[in-house]
Amino acid sequence: MKKILITGSNGLLGQKLVHKLKNHSNFQLIATSIGENRIKDKNGYVYESMNIANRSEVLKLIEKHQPEVIINTAAMTNVDACEENQERCWELNVTAVKYLIEAAQICDSHLIHLSTDFVFDGEAGPYKETDQPNPLSYYGKSKLASEKLLEESKIKWSIVRTIIVYGIVEDMSRSNIVLWAKAALEKKQKLTIVNDQFRSPTLAEDLADACILIAEKEKEGIFHISGKDFMSIVELVKRVAKHYQLDDSLIEVISSKSLNQAAKRPPKTGFILDKAYRELNYQPHSFEEGMQLLDQQLMNRN
């Protein structure tokens, strides 16, 4: 059995990976995150608290466990917060990746690193893996810098770029666009949603599956992983309203310019998934299938 270590295991993707890997026949799992383990089921894996921004902690813990695979899901992902606190963003998204690369080199680990569609400027989406990045935001720049660290390293590496990840975390401490839109429309709140940004939302379970496929198949290089449906943000919210039979007249359409956000967003991303289909046999859910899965998970909580 291969040892697989996950960073950011308390996050949305991290939790999905833990659930899929904890009793996996091919992997022995070490889950790491900062602070306490927030996942209810503590069986079938080892949990260790690890601050990825602390070099000595990272080196000590990874050398202790000697994992064949590391999946780095930990990052600062709030795009506006990254713009406003660039030092912290760089520390978590770039410097921490240096430490992971250093540890991976010592242990001969395959490092699978999560990145983003925000490495692109959104002028020519949907994008394939070989398209030229040109980030507009400090978040995008930090993630591109982390990609370059991997590309210039001597370790086995994979980069998994993804787009708007949605799903349900156990403690419901974090929301995402699907749950946020559903909750707001249920409360009959008016929503102002942009009509000039286009994305392919990604179900967290699909993204976790892709990471595991990369680990199992020992695939290296860049992979674009997202949902297969491409839509505007306003269409996304309208599809949430339709699925839950909520009033879409509460949705007001605006342009990105009127939001005055700290960070610029790429207008049109989306991914061409041919490489993931071909090399990983990646099989994403449709957006509606993803929402049905969320429904089942919400029912099981009650």
HELIX and SHEET records of a PDB file:
HELIX    1   1 LEU A   12  LEU A   21  1                                  10    
HELIX    2   2 ARG A   55  HIS A   65  1                                  11    
HELIX    3   3 VAL A   79  GLU A   84  1                                   6    
HELIX    4   4 GLN A   86  TRP A   90  1                                   5    
HELIX    5   5 GLU A   91  THR A   95  3                                   5    
HELIX    6   6 ALA A   96  CYS A  107  1                                  12    
HELIX    7   7 ASP A  117  VAL A  119  5                                   3    
HELIX    8   8 TYR A  138  GLU A  152  1                                  15    
HELIX    9   9 ILE A  177  GLU A  186  1                                  10    
HELIX   10  10 ALA A  204  LYS A  217  1                                  14    
HELIX   11  11 ILE A  233  HIS A  243  1                                  11    
HELIX   12  12 ASP A  248  LEU A  250  5                                   3    
HELIX   13  13 SER A  256  LEU A  259  5                                   4    
HELIX   14  14 ASP A  274  LEU A  280  1                                   7    
HELIX   15  15 PHE A  287  ARG A  301  1                                  15    
SHEET    1   A 7 VAL A  46  SER A  49  0                                        
SHEET    2   A 7 PHE A  27  SER A  33  1                                        
SHEET    3   A 7 LYS A   2  THR A   7  1                                        
SHEET    4   A 7 VAL A  69  ASN A  72  1                                        
SHEET    5   A 7 HIS A 110  THR A 116  1                                        
SHEET    6   A 7 LYS A 156  THR A 162  1                                        
SHEET    7   A 7 GLY A 221  HIS A 224  1                                        
SHEET    1   B 2 VAL A 165  TYR A 166  0                                        
SHEET    2   B 2 THR A 202  LEU A 203  1                                        
SHEET    1   C 2 LEU A 191  VAL A 194  0                                        
SHEET    2   C 2 ILE A 251  ILE A 254  1                                        
SHEET    1   D 2 PHE A 198  ARG A 199  0                                        
SHEET    2   D 2 MET A 231  SER A 232 -1                                        
END                                                                             
